[in-house]
Amino acid sequence: MRKRENLLKEVILNDRLMLSRDTADMICYDLKKVLSEYFNLLGDVSISVEPEKDFYKISVTTSAVAIKSFGIIK
């Protein structure tokens, strides 16, 4: 019975993990807009989502040629 519960939990977690290509593209588009406020980006932004034991590990990858100068809001 315990193995079946673990298998069911794994199936549910994997099901939640499935990002459609459209959703991933939308997330990357939003991240690129935000990161462009702080960096001069060189190319696109990509993400990867990997399941861990009780959470997801989300990695964002991009390259920048410079960090933009900005002041602190008071």
N, C-alpha and C positions, 0 to 999 in steps of 0.2 A: 504494500500500500504506500509506503514512504517513497519508493522509487517513482511510482506513478504520480504522486504529488509534486515531486521534484521535476519530473518531465513536463507536467502541466505548467508549472511555474516558468520553466525554461521556454516553452512554446509561447506563453503570454508575453514574456520579456522580449523574445525575438520578434513577435508580432508588433510590439510597440516600437521596436527599433527601426522598423522599415520606414525609411523616409522616401517619399516619391522624389523623382528627379526634379520635378517642379518645385517642391517644398525646399529641397536642398539649394536649388538655384536662387530661390527667394531669400533664404537665410544668408547666402553668400553675398547677394546684392545689398542687403541691409548692412551686413558687417563691413562691406567695402565702403559704403557711405559713411559709416561711423569712423572707421579707421582712417579714412581720407581726411578727416578733420584734424588728425594728429600726425599723420605721416604722408610723405610723398610716395605713394605706392608704385611699385613696378610690377604690373601685371594683375592677375585676378586673385581672389581669395578662395580658398577651398577649406572644407571641413570634413572631419571624419568623426563618427560616433561609434564608440566601442562599448559593449556591455561589460561591466565589472560585476562583482558579487551582488551588491544592492543599489547600484547607481550606474550612470553612463559616464564614460570619459569622452569629453568633447574636445577635439583639437582643431585649432584654426591655424592655417598656414598661408602666408603671403610674404612678399618681399617689399622692402622700402629702400629708397635711395637717400632719404633724409627724414629727420624728425622736424616737424613744423614748430616754429616758435609761437608760444602762446602765453598769455598772462593768467594769473590766478584771479578768479572771480571773487569779489568780496561782498 
